[in-house]
Amino acid sequence: MAPVMKRVWGMIRHAYDTYRMLRWTLWIAGVLAGIAGVTGAALMGYANRIRAGLYRDAPEYAADTRIDPLHMTSILSGINPAAWWGSIIGDGRLPLVIGIPLLLILLRLLTLIPLGRPDNPYDRDPRRLFSDADETWIRDCARGRCEHRSLLGLWRCRASYAHGDEMHHDHHYPWSKGGATGRHNLVLLCKKHNLKKSDRLPRFCETWLLYRARLRYFPARWRAYAWPDGKAVEGDAHSGNPVGPDPDIPMDDGFDDDYYDDELIMEADE
């Protein structure tokens, strides 16, 4: 029963996130529409005031377009909401007017799809903390820099060991919700982004963006770990689960877990 309630609660949280996004979108759209309306009304009033004076004092100059170069008077005075809506329906623009907001909402909903729960043989991994070897490994693979990405994966956080920032070793799929304590679930984050993430379920979209980025900066021999799916891998000698052979890595991988070179870690990122 508890897993069902957790899933329901996760769906409620995702729905609330979507509602909050829509609320902010509508609020911003309302503010922009209000500013545009006030500005247009002010321009129309200004043009009409000048034009009225010209009609009274010098009617032969009343048609001078320099008084209203944007033709705001004729445009705003000719607005007829009913006719405008009728023209939209009549010439086929209605699907465009309705479709664009619906498409944006659909894209937002797709970004909220959570990453699937890993099929691990436990509710919580008995081991909570990553080993020193794991921490050194991710520090090397990530070049000592936070792996959080924003702007659809285009921007990577600049925090790093080299800049003196506090760095955390994060379970991408939360340990409290079944994620394994192993390299298939290890992400290097700065303190700010780790605390912000907390135990939120990772989303499929952000995981895919992280995976695509890791393919560029992870060493070739470690790219089998680029997708952080949270699964426990049998026989992963580096993660403390030596149950059987791990097909992802050779047992003699040539990697010295105690080796760390600051210049190597902070070389060109991508």
N, C-alpha and C positions, 0 to 999 in steps of 0.2 A: 504493500500500500504506500509506503514511504516514497519509493521511486516514482510512482504515479503522481503523487502530490507534488514532488519536486518538478516533474515535467510540466504539470499544469501551472505551477507557479512560474516556471520559466517562460511558458507561453504568455501568461499574464504580463510579465515584465517586458517581453518583446512587444506585446500589443501597446503597452503604455509608452514604450520608447517611440513607436510609430505615431501614436496620438500626440506625443510631445513635439515630434518633428513637424507634424501637420499644423499643430497650434502655432508654433513659431513661424512656419511658412506663411500662414494666413495673417498673422500679426504683422510680419514684415511687409507683406503685400498690401495690407490695409494702410500702413504708415506711408508707403510709397505712393499709393493711390491718393491718399489725403494730401500729401505734399504736391503731387501733380495737379490735383483739383484746385487747391488754393492758389498755386502759381498761375494756372490757366485763368482762373477767375480774376486774379489781380491784373494780368496782362489785358484781358478783355475789358475790364473796367477802365484801365488806363487809356487804351486805344479809343474806347467810346467817349471818354471825357474830352480827349483832344479833338476827336472828330466832331463832337457836338459843338465845341467852340469854333471850329472852322466853318461848320454849316451856318453858324450865327454871324461870324465876322467876315469870312471869305469863302463862300460856298464853292467858288470855282476851283479851290484847292482841296476840297473835301475828299476827292477820290485819289489823292496822292498816296501811293503804296508805301512810301517811306514812313508814314505814320504807323502803319501796321504791316511791317515787312513779312511777318510769318502768317498773315491773314487769319490771325487768331479770332478776330471778331466774326468773320463769316463762318469759320469752322465751328466755333463754340455755339454761335447762335443757331447753327443749322443742325445741331445734334438732336436726333430724335431716337431715343432708345428703342421704341417699338419698331421703327423702320429699320434700324440697324440690325436688330435681332432677326427680323424677317429676311433681310438680305443675306445674313449668315446662313440661315436655313435654306434659302432659295438657291444660293450658288454653291452649296456643298461644303462650306467652311465649318459647319457644325462638328463633323468628326475631328477636325484639326483642333478646334477650340476645346473640345472635351477630351480628346485623345492625349494631348501633351501632358496635362496634369495627371491623368490616369497612368500614363507611362512613367512619369517621375515617381508616383506613389508605388507602382509595381517594382521599379528598380530599387527603391528604398526597402521594400519588403524583402526582396531577394538578398539584400545585404544583411538582413537580420536572421537568415537561416543559420541555426547553430551547427557546429561540427558534430558529427555523430559520436555517440558515446563509445569509447574503445571497449572491445570485447576482452576484458581482463578477468582473470579468475578470482577477483576479489572486489569488494566494495571500496576498500582503501588499501593502497600499497603499504605493507608492513614497514617499509623503509620510507621515511619522510624527507630526509635530507640527501642531497646529491653528494657524491664522493668528491674528494679533492681532485681526483683524476678527471671526473666529469666537468668540474668547474674550470680546470685548466684547459680542457678540451674545447669547451664552448668559447672560452676567452680567446683561444687561438683561432677557431673557425670564424668567429664574428669580428675579428680584428680588434677585440677589446672595446667594441662600440655597441651602444644600445640598438636592439633590433626592431624597436617599435617603428611602424611606418604609418604615414597619414597621407591625405590627398590622393586616395586611390593607389597607394603604394609608391607614389612618386617622391615622397619626402621621407628621409630616414632621420631619426633623432640624432643630434650631434653629441649627446652625452657619451663619455668614454672614460676609461681608466686614465688615459693620458691627460685628460683635462681635470683630473682629480675628483670626478663625480662618483657618488656612491652607487655601486652596481649590484643588482640582485640576480639570482639564478631562479628563474620562474618555471613552474609547471604550466606549459601552454594549456593543456586540458587540466583543470584544477585537480589537485591531489585529493581534496575533500569529496570530489564527485567521481572518483574512479580512475583518474589519470595516473600513469605509472611514473615512478621515480627513475628515469632512465634517459638516455640520450635521444630517444625518439620522442621525448616530451620536454626537452630542455631548451629554453630561450633565454638569452641574455637581455635584461632590461635595466634601465636606470631606476632609481628609487621612485621617482615621480610616476613613471608609467606603470611600474609594478603595483604600487599602492592604488593607482586609479583603476587598474584592471581588477584587482582583488580576486574574488573567486568566480567572476563572471564567466559563463560558458563562451569559449571562442567561437567566432562565426566562420562559416565555411569560406566566405569571400576574403576575409582578412587573412585566413590561413593560407589560401591559395596565393595571395599577393606576397606573403612572407616566403612561401616556397619558391616562387618565381625569382624573388630577389636573392634568396640563398643560393640558387644555382649559379649566380654570378660571382659570389664572394666565398662560398665554401670551397675548401680544397677538393679536388676531384675525388680522392679516395673516401671522402666523408659525405658525398652528396646523397648517399642512400638514407642519410638522416635529415635531409633538407625538409621533408614533409613531417611536421610535428603532430603525429596522430594520437599520441598519448598511450600507445600500446606497449605492453610488456613483451620484450623479446627474449625468448628462451636462449640461454647460452651467451648473452651479451656480457662478456667478461669485464667490460668497462663499467657496467651498471649494476653489478652485484647479483645477477640472476643466472648463474652458470648451471642451467638445467640440461642444455643440449647444444648442438652446434647452431651458430647464428649465420644464416646464409648471407647476411648483409656485409659482413666483414671477415677478412681472414684472421686467424688467431695470431699470426705474426704479421702485423700491419706496418711495422717499422716506425710507429709513432712513439716517441718518448714522452710519456705523460708528465715527467718532471721538467721538461724543457719549456722555456718561455723566453722570448726575446722581444723587448719592447719595440724595437725598430721593425721587427717582422709583423707584430700585431697591428701597428698603426701605419702600415704601408697603404698605398692607394686603395680606397674602399672597393670600388667596383670598376 
